[in-house]
């Protein structure tokens, strides 16, 4: 039991509640607005992918808001406070992941005309592999969303005293409400609004914290003396939690899985009106990732400067490190009513955007991969209602998963482990399909289950047998400045040595692997096993692979000669004239939409149909399309 005197607990005042409730009302109102505006567009495509007519700006804001959730807002500052600013190295994996996604994965998904990323798996392999991949995605997203819901509920509980589970259910209800009403378009525009709230909330914390801690120079000096500015730790030990290598290498695998093959992310990219807009959205989103990362890291440094002589976690004033930032906010904004509400709105914005995107992604995958496969000839109106019903179903499921998240420890590591267990093998599966034309369906399926097995093995082992604290290397925290009941009680007490619990040999090696490497283990084992199984069972002939489903990495390197590129195609016939013809048709499908009675464009069994009633993007290919027999004069 702590000997320290806890400070008086501060709670919300009227203005805090006003600001917080205003966020919820505005978010819900956006859903209502798009429900009314889009009431005449009742197809599942309009609801799930916004008719593929979104532009890069709102999609970029939506991507940043949904991926920089409360896990980042609450977890990153606490991580910097305890372990130092090495978290800033994440700017590297963010960058690598965006480049890989925009140049390798998005072109394939966009040109394939798919709605669910797992449609690609069936086109490239078969339905069995698609169902397996879809099932893994459903598990991964449900678990991760539970963590994201639980995190801000902790913050709200800390600063207001509101019932923890009441906050959890409020989050789920609001997200489900506007996602069900407005579909993806409501999700994207609500995310854009919430991104602004996140930035404003962070800036309020940074400005006020800098003022009360006597400026940036003083904050910098305090953190330097506390060893918080040792950013680059080049220790190659894979058991260390955060080093330059675990973040740069393991983080790249983790974030490539989050961006490159995750339905929630790709769905927003393929909803853009052109491939160029999809790529621009990703690169603009990268700027948002850097901004949020800088704000989160500097918030951690501010907290250390403020609590340098009285750590509230060690003193027992709070029960978990993830509550450090809301505790700090309530401390520095004591005499500024409304600003605590703005911060909680900031944390809640990250949650709402992430949860809504997850619900929409889960509904899309389930509708495209299961409902449409089981129920043929679904009418547009019925498809839209089924999609909305799935949003309600997954809203309830994700909210329920918050109960599981409450047992998963720190939110940063919990979120990273979930992405590693499922995201890494999924990244390996799509890499096998897009980069390696020799992979057959047996190799894909075997590689996927190999990656899942190894990733779950190390992750579950780490959960049962946590790594020794020495591997995390938390920095020193001081409580000498805290008030005590009386000085005689403030002394060191040596506890009797307890018997050490049994730890298997793997506990301090394999199970102690950095959580960021779990994704790399899953991805690499999937690729290696997939290629081996493919060659053992009879590899796929590259000549028989649909070129649109393969993305030659050499084509990204513009300085390579045509002869070298052809050599690296490994037999896939990317230069056939009929392939160019198919690419033209796909470009037409993406740039122009059909009207009732017009010809529908299809591609080699993919059966893509141009949506009705949408607008045209002027691509400069007008004459080429007219020559092909398409009547598009009325569109210009």
C-alpha positions in Angstrom: 0.0 0.0 0.0 1.4 3.4 -1.0 2.6 5.8 1.7 2.0 8.8 -0.5 -0.9 11.2 -0.1 -2.9 11.2 -3.3 -3.9 14.6 -4.6 -7.6 15.7 -4.6 -9.3 14.0 -7.5 -10.4 16.4 -10.2 -13.5 15.8 -12.3 -15.3 17.3 -15.3 -17.1 20.6 -14.9 -20.0 21.8 -17.0 -17.9 23.2 -19.9 -16.0 19.9 -20.1 -19.2 18.0 -20.6 -20.4 20.6 -23.1 -17.3 20.2 -25.3 -17.3 16.4 -25.0 -21.0 16.0 -25.8 -20.6 18.4 -28.7 -18.1 16.0 -30.3 -20.5 13.1 -30.0 -23.4 15.2 -31.4 -21.3 16.4 -34.4 -20.1 12.9 -35.2 -23.6 11.5 -35.1 -24.9 14.5 -37.1 -22.5 13.7 -40.0 -24.0 10.3 -40.2 -27.5 11.7 -40.3 -26.5 14.2 -42.9 -25.2 11.6 -45.3 -28.1 9.3 -44.6 -30.4 12.0 -45.8 -28.2 13.2 -48.7 -27.5 9.8 -50.1 -31.0 8.4 -49.5 -31.6 7.9 -53.2 -28.4 5.9 -53.6 -29.4 2.6 -52.0 -26.9 0.1 -53.4 -24.5 -1.8 -51.3 -21.6 -0.3 -53.3 -22.7 3.3 -52.5 -23.0 2.3 -48.8 -19.7 0.3 -48.5 -17.3 2.1 -50.8 -19.1 5.5 -51.4 -19.5 4.8 -55.1 -15.7 5.0 -55.6 -16.0 8.8 -55.9 -14.0 10.1 -52.9 -11.1 12.5 -53.3 -7.6 12.3 -51.7 -8.1 15.0 -49.1 -10.8 13.6 -46.9 -9.5 10.1 -47.4 -6.0 11.2 -46.2 -7.5 12.7 -43.1 -9.6 9.6 -42.5 -6.7 7.2 -42.8 -4.6 9.2 -40.3 -7.5 9.6 -37.8 -8.5 5.9 -37.9 -4.9 4.6 -37.6 -3.7 7.1 -35.0 -6.3 6.0 -32.5 -6.5 6.3 -28.8 -3.8 3.7 -28.7 -1.4 6.3 -30.0 -2.9 9.3 -28.1 -2.7 7.6 -24.7 -0.1 4.9 -25.2 2.7 6.7 -27.0 3.2 9.5 -24.4 3.2 7.0 -21.6 5.7 4.9 -23.5 8.0 7.9 -24.0 7.6 8.9 -20.3 8.7 5.4 -19.2 11.2 4.3 -21.8 12.4 7.5 -23.5 12.0 9.1 -26.9 13.2 6.2 -29.0 9.5 5.9 -30.1 10.3 8.8 -32.5 12.1 6.3 -34.7 8.6 5.1 -35.8 8.8 7.8 -38.5 10.9 5.3 -40.5 8.4 2.4 -40.6 5.6 4.8 -41.2 7.4 6.0 -44.3 8.5 2.6 -45.6 5.0 1.2 -45.1 3.3 4.1 -47.0 5.8 3.6 -49.9 5.3 -0.1 -50.0 1.5 0.2 -49.9 1.2 2.9 -52.5 3.6 1.4 -55.0 3.1 -2.3 -54.5 -0.4 -3.1 -53.1 -2.8 -0.3 -54.1 -2.1 -0.5 -57.8 -3.0 -4.2 -57.9 -6.1 -3.8 -55.7 -7.4 -0.7 -57.5 -6.9 -2.1 -61.0 -8.5 -5.4 -60.1 -11.8 -3.6 -59.4 -12.4 -5.4 -56.1 -14.4 -4.2 -53.1 -13.0 -6.6 -50.5 -9.2 -7.2 -50.5 -10.0 -10.9 -50.1 -11.6 -11.0 -53.5 -8.0 -10.7 -54.8 -7.1 -13.8 -52.9 -9.8 -15.8 -54.7 -8.8 -14.3 -58.1 -5.2 -15.2 -57.5 -5.6 -18.5 -55.7 -9.1 -20.0 -54.9 -12.1 -19.6 -52.6 -10.6 -21.8 -49.9 -7.7 -19.5 -49.3 -10.1 -16.5 -49.5 -12.3 -17.9 -46.7 -9.3 -18.6 -44.5 -7.9 -15.1 -45.0 -11.3 -13.5 -44.4 -11.7 -15.4 -41.1 -8.3 -14.3 -39.8 -9.2 -10.7 -40.7 -12.5 -10.9 -38.8 -10.7 -12.2 -35.7 -7.8 -9.6 -35.9 -10.1 -6.6 -36.4 -12.6 -7.6 -33.7 -9.8 -8.0 -31.1 -8.0 -4.8 -32.1 -11.2 -2.7 -32.1 -11.9 -4.0 -28.6 -8.5 -2.6 -27.5 -9.2 0.7 -29.2 -12.6 1.0 -27.5 -11.3 0.1 -24.0 -8.4 2.7 -24.1 -10.3 5.9 -24.1 -12.8 4.5 -21.7 -10.0 4.3 -19.2 -9.2 8.0 -19.9 -12.8 9.0 -19.4 -13.0 6.9 -16.2 -9.8 8.6 -14.9 -10.9 12.2 -15.5 -14.6 12.1 -14.8 -15.3 9.1 -12.6 -17.9 7.9 -15.2 -18.4 4.2 -15.1 -15.8 2.5 -17.2 -18.2 0.1 -19.0 -20.7 2.8 -19.5 -18.1 4.7 -21.5 -17.3 1.6 -23.5 -20.9 1.0 -24.5 -21.3 4.7 -25.3 -18.4 4.5 -27.7 -19.8 1.5 -29.4 -23.3 2.9 -29.7 -22.2 6.3 -31.2 -19.9 4.6 -33.8 -22.5 2.0 -34.8 -25.1 4.8 -35.2 -23.3 7.0 -37.7 -21.6 4.2 -39.5 -25.0 2.4 -40.0 -26.7 5.5 -41.2 -24.2 7.1 -43.5 -21.9 4.2 -44.7 -18.3 4.8 -45.7 -18.9 8.4 -46.8 -20.1 9.3 -43.3 -17.1 7.4 -41.8 -14.6 9.3 -44.0 -16.0 12.8 -43.4 -16.5 12.1 -39.7 -12.9 10.9 -39.5 -11.8 14.2 -41.2 -13.6 16.2 -38.6 -12.2 14.1 -35.8 -8.7 14.5 -37.1 -9.0 18.2 -36.6 -10.3 17.6 -33.0 -7.3 15.3 -32.4 -4.8 18.0 -33.5 -6.5 20.8 -31.5 -6.6 18.6 -28.4 -2.9 17.7 -28.7 -1.9 21.3 -29.3 -3.8 22.5 -26.3 -1.8 20.0 -24.1 1.5 21.0 -25.7 1.0 24.7 -25.4 -0.2 24.7 -21.8 2.4 22.1 -20.8 5.2 24.2 -22.3 4.1 27.3 -20.5 3.8 25.8 -17.1 7.2 24.0 -17.5 9.1 27.2 -18.4 9.6 26.7 -22.1 11.0 24.2 -24.4 14.7 24.7 -23.4 13.9 23.8 -19.8 11.8 20.8 -20.8 14.7 19.6 -23.1 17.3 19.9 -20.4 15.2 18.0 -17.8 14.6 15.2 -20.2 18.2 15.1 -21.3 19.2 14.8 -17.6 16.7 12.0 -17.2 18.1 10.1 -20.2 14.8 10.5 -22.1 16.5 11.8 -25.3 18.5 8.8 -26.1 16.6 8.2 -29.3 19.0 5.9 -31.3 19.7 2.7 -29.5 21.5 0.4 -32.0 21.5 -2.7 -29.8 20.8 -5.7 -32.1 19.3 -7.9 -29.4 15.9 -9.0 -30.8 14.7 -9.5 -27.2 14.9 -5.8 -26.4 11.4 -4.2 -26.6 12.3 -1.0 -28.4 15.6 -0.3 -30.2 16.4 1.3 -33.5 16.3 -2.1 -35.2 13.2 -3.5 -33.6 11.3 -0.3 -34.5 12.8 0.2 -38.0 12.6 -3.5 -39.1 9.8 -5.0 -37.0 7.8 -1.8 -37.2 8.0 -1.8 -41.0 6.5 -5.3 -41.1 3.8 -4.3 -38.6 2.8 -1.1 -40.4 3.0 -2.6 -43.9 0.4 -5.1 -42.7 -1.8 -2.4 -41.3 -1.6 -0.3 -44.4 -0.9 -2.6 -47.3 -3.3 -5.5 -46.8 -5.8 -4.4 -44.2 -9.4 -4.1 -45.5 -10.1 -1.1 -43.3 -7.3 0.9 -45.0 -7.5 -0.5 -48.5 -11.3 0.0 -48.6 -10.8 3.8 -48.2 -8.1 3.8 -50.9 -10.2 1.9 -53.5 -13.1 4.2 -52.7 -11.1 7.1 -54.3 -12.2 8.2 -57.8 -8.8 7.3 -59.4 -5.6 5.5 -58.6 -3.8 8.8 -58.5 -6.1 10.0 -55.7 -5.6 6.8 -53.8 -1.8 7.2 -53.9 -2.0 11.0 -53.0 -4.2 10.1 -50.1 -1.6 7.7 -48.7 1.3 10.2 -49.1 -0.8 13.1 -47.6 -1.7 10.7 -44.7 2.0 10.2 -44.1 2.3 13.9 -43.2 -0.5 13.4 -40.7 1.2 10.4 -39.2 4.4 12.4 -38.6 2.5 15.3 -37.0 0.6 13.0 -34.6 3.8 11.2 -33.8 5.7 14.4 -33.0 2.8 15.6 -30.8 2.6 12.3 -28.9 6.3 12.0 -28.3 6.6 15.6 -27.1 3.6 15.1 -24.8 5.6 12.3 -23.2 8.5 14.6 -22.7 6.3 17.2 -21.2 4.9 14.7 -18.7 8.3 13.7 -17.6 9.3 17.3 -17.0 6.1 17.8 -15.0 6.3 14.7 -12.9 10.1 14.3 -12.6 10.1 14.4 -8.8 6.7 12.7 -8.2 5.8 9.9 -10.6 2.0 9.3 -10.1 2.2 5.7 -11.3 4.9 4.6 -8.9 3.2 6.6 -6.1 0.0 4.8 -6.7 -2.1 7.8 -7.7 -3.1 6.0 -10.9 -3.4 2.3 -11.6 -1.9 1.9 -15.0 0.7 3.8 -17.2 -2.0 4.4 -19.8 -3.7 6.8 -17.4 -0.7 9.1 -17.2 -1.7 11.5 -19.9 -5.3 12.1 -18.7 -4.0 12.5 -15.2 -1.5 15.0 -16.4 -4.2 16.9 -18.4 -6.4 17.2 -15.3 -3.4 18.5 -13.3 -2.3 21.2 -15.7 -5.8 22.3 -16.8 -7.1 22.7 -13.2 -8.0 26.3 -13.7 -9.0 26.1 -17.3 -12.5 24.5 -17.5 -13.3 23.1 -20.9 -9.8 22.1 -21.9 -9.9 18.7 -20.1 -13.1 18.0 -22.1 -11.2 19.0 -25.3 -8.5 16.5 -24.5 -10.9 13.6 -23.8 -12.7 14.6 -27.0 -9.3 14.2 -28.7 -8.8 10.7 -27.3 -12.4 9.8 -28.1 -12.0 11.1 -31.7 -9.2 8.6 -32.3 -11.5 5.9 -31.0 -14.6 6.8 -32.9 -12.7 7.0 -36.2 -10.9 3.7 -35.7 -14.0 1.8 -34.5 -16.2 3.2 -37.3 -13.7 2.2 -39.9 -13.4 -1.2 -38.5 -17.1 -1.8 -38.4 -17.5 -0.7 -42.0 -14.6 -2.9 -43.0 -16.0 -5.9 -41.2 -19.4 -5.4 -42.8 -17.9 -5.0 -46.3 -15.8 -8.2 -46.0 -18.7 -10.2 -44.6 -21.1 -8.9 -47.3 -18.7 -9.4 -50.2 -17.1 -12.7 -49.1 -20.0 -14.5 -47.5 -23.4 -13.0 -48.1 -23.0 -12.5 -51.9 -21.5 -16.0 -52.2 -24.4 -17.6 -50.4 -27.2 -15.5 -51.7 -27.2 -14.9 -55.4 -29.1 -12.1 -57.2 -29.5 -9.8 -54.2 -31.3 -6.6 -55.2 -29.7 -3.3 -54.6 -32.1 -2.2 -51.9 -31.9 -5.5 -50.1 -28.1 -5.4 -50.3 -28.0 -2.0 -48.7 -30.2 -3.1 -45.8 -28.1 -6.2 -45.3 -25.0 -4.0 -45.2 -26.5 -1.8 -42.5 -27.6 -4.8 -40.5 -24.0 -6.1 -40.6 -22.8 -2.7 -39.3 -25.1 -3.1 -36.3 -24.0 -6.7 -35.7 -20.3 -5.9 -35.8 -20.8 -2.8 -33.7 -22.2 -5.0 -30.9 -19.3 -7.6 -31.4 -16.5 -5.0 -31.3 -18.0 -3.4 -28.2 -18.1 -6.8 -26.5 -14.5 -7.4 -27.4 -13.5 -4.5 -25.1 -14.0 -7.0 -22.2 -11.3 -9.2 -23.7 -9.0 -6.1 -24.2 -9.2 -5.3 -20.5 -7.0 -8.4 -19.8 -4.4 -7.6 -22.4 -2.1 -5.2 -20.5 -0.6 -2.0 -21.9 -2.5 -0.8 -25.0 0.6 -0.2 -27.1 1.9 -3.7 -26.7 -1.5 -5.3 -26.9 -2.3 -3.5 -30.2 1.1 -4.4 -31.6 0.8 -8.0 -30.7 -2.6 -8.3 -32.3 -1.3 -6.8 -35.5 1.7 -9.1 -35.4 -0.3 -12.3 -34.8 -2.7 -11.8 -37.7 -1.3 -9.0 -39.8 2.1 -10.4 -40.4 0.9 -13.7 -41.9 -1.7 -11.8 -44.0 1.1 -9.6 -45.3 3.0 -12.7 -46.2 0.0 -14.2 -48.0 -0.6 -11.1 -50.2 3.1 -10.8 -50.9 3.1 -14.4 -52.1 0.3 -13.6 -54.5 1.5 -10.2 -55.8 5.3 -10.7 -55.9 5.8 -14.4 -56.5 4.0 -15.7 -59.6 5.1 -19.3 -58.8 3.0 -19.6 -55.7 0.0 -22.0 -56.0 -3.0 -22.2 -53.8 -1.6 -25.0 -51.7 1.5 -22.9 -51.0 -0.6 -19.9 -50.1 -2.8 -21.8 -47.7 0.1 -23.7 -46.2 2.2 -20.6 -45.8 -0.7 -18.7 -44.2 -1.3 -21.4 -41.5 2.5 -21.7 -40.9 2.8 -18.0 -40.3 -0.3 -17.9 -38.1 1.0 -20.8 -36.0 4.4 -19.3 -35.4 3.1 -15.8 -34.7 0.4 -17.1 -32.3 3.0 -19.3 -30.6 5.3 -16.5 -29.7 2.5 -14.0 -28.9 0.6 -16.3 -26.6 3.9 -17.5 -25.0 4.8 -13.9 -24.3 1.3 -13.3 -22.7 1.7 -16.3 -20.4 5.4 -15.7 -19.6 6.0 -12.0 -19.8 9.5 -10.9 -20.8 11.8 -9.9 -17.9 11.7 -6.2 -17.1 15.4 -6.0 -17.9 14.6 -6.5 -21.6 12.3 -3.5 -21.6 14.7 -1.4 -19.7 12.3 1.2 -18.2 14.1 4.4 -17.2 14.3 5.6 -13.6 11.2 7.3 -12.1 11.4 9.4 -8.9 8.9 9.9 -6.1 11.0 11.9 -3.7 8.9 15.0 -4.3 5.6 13.3 -3.4 3.9 14.1 -0.1 3.9 11.3 2.5 1.8 10.5 5.5 4.9 10.9 7.8 8.6 10.8 7.1 9.2 7.8 9.3 7.0 5.7 6.9 9.0 6.8 3.8 11.7 4.2 4.0 12.9 1.3 2.0 11.4 -2.0 3.0 13.1 -5.2 1.9 10.5 -7.8 1.1 11.3 -11.5 1.7 12.5 -13.3 -1.3 9.6 -15.2 -2.9 10.0 -18.4 -4.8 10.4 -17.8 -8.5 7.6 -19.2 -10.6 8.5 -21.9 -13.2 9.6 -20.5 -16.5 10.3 -22.9 -19.4 13.5 -22.5 -21.4 11.7 -20.7 -24.2 10.4 -18.1 -21.9 13.6 -16.0 -21.9 14.3 -16.5 -25.6 11.5 -17.2 -28.0 8.7 -15.8 -25.9 10.7 -12.7 -25.0 11.1 -11.6 -28.6 10.1 -8.0 -29.1 6.4 -7.7 -29.9 7.3 -5.7 -33.0 9.1 -8.8 -34.5 6.0 -10.9 -34.2 4.7 -9.5 -37.5 8.1 -10.2 -39.2 8.0 -13.8 -37.9 4.5 -14.3 -39.3 5.2 -12.7 -42.6 8.6 -14.3 -43.4 7.5 -17.8 -42.3 4.4 -17.5 -44.5 6.5 -16.5 -47.5 9.2 -19.2 -47.0 6.7 -22.0 -46.3 4.5 -20.9 -49.1 7.3 -21.0 -51.7 8.6 -24.4 -50.5 5.1 -26.0 -50.5 4.4 -24.5 -54.0 7.6 -26.0 -55.5 7.0 -29.4 -53.7 3.4 -29.6 -54.9 4.0 -28.3 -58.4 4.5 -24.5 -58.8 2.2 -22.2 -60.7 3.4 -21.5 -64.2 4.0 -17.7 -64.5 2.6 -17.8 -68.0 -0.7 -18.9 -66.7 -1.0 -16.1 -64.1 -3.2 -13.1 -64.8 -0.7 -10.2 -65.2 -3.1 -7.7 -63.5 -2.8 -9.8 -60.3 1.0 -9.5 -60.2 3.0 -6.4 -59.4 6.6 -6.7 -60.6 8.8 -4.9 -58.1 11.2 -4.1 -60.9 8.6 -2.0 -62.6 8.6 0.4 -59.7 12.3 1.1 -60.4 12.0 3.5 -63.3 15.7 3.5 -64.1 15.8 -0.2 -65.0 16.1 -1.0 -68.7 13.2 -2.6 -70.5 15.3 -5.8 -71.1 16.1 -6.0 -67.3 12.4 -5.5 -66.4 11.3 -8.2 -68.9 13.9 -10.6 -67.4 12.5 -9.9 -63.9 9.0 -10.6 -64.9 9.9 -14.3 -64.5 7.6 -15.4 -67.4 4.5 -13.3 -66.6 3.4 -11.8 -69.8 3.0 -8.2 -68.9 3.7 -6.9 -72.4 1.0 -8.8 -74.3 -1.2 -6.6 -76.4 -4.4 -8.0 -74.9 -3.1 -7.1 -71.5 -2.8 -3.5 -72.5 -6.3 -3.7 -73.8 -7.5 -5.0 -70.5 -5.7 -2.3 -68.7 -7.4 0.3 -70.9 -10.8 -1.3 -70.0 -10.0 -1.2 -66.3 -8.8 2.4 -66.6 -12.1 3.2 -68.3 -14.0 1.5 -65.5 -12.2 3.5 -62.9 -12.5 6.9 -64.7 -16.0 6.7 -66.1 -19.2 5.3 -64.7 -22.1 3.8 -66.5 -25.6 5.0 -67.1 -28.7 2.8 -67.4 -28.7 1.2 -70.8 -25.0 1.6 -71.6 -22.5 -1.2 -72.2 -20.9 -2.8 -69.2 -17.2 -3.4 -69.1 -15.9 -6.8 -67.8 -12.4 -8.2 -67.6 -11.5 -11.9 -68.1 -13.9 -13.5 -65.7 -13.7 -10.8 -63.0 -17.3 -9.6 -64.0 -16.8 -6.0 -62.9 -19.8 -3.9 -63.5 -19.6 -0.1 -63.7 -21.8 1.5 -61.0 -24.7 3.6 -62.2 -25.3 7.3 -61.8 -21.9 8.5 -60.9 -19.8 11.2 -62.5 -16.9 11.0 -64.9 -13.3 11.9 -64.3 -11.7 13.5 -67.4 -8.8 11.4 -68.2 -7.7 12.7 -71.6 -8.6 9.3 -73.2 -11.9 10.5 -74.7 -11.1 9.6 -78.3 -9.7 6.2 -77.4 -12.9 5.3 -75.6 -15.0 6.5 -78.5 -13.0 4.5 -80.9 -13.7 1.4 -78.7 -17.4 2.0 -79.2 -18.3 3.5 -75.9 -20.8 6.3 -76.1 -19.4 8.9 -73.7 -20.1 12.1 -75.5 -22.9 13.0 -73.2 -20.5 12.9 -70.2 -18.2 15.7 -71.5 
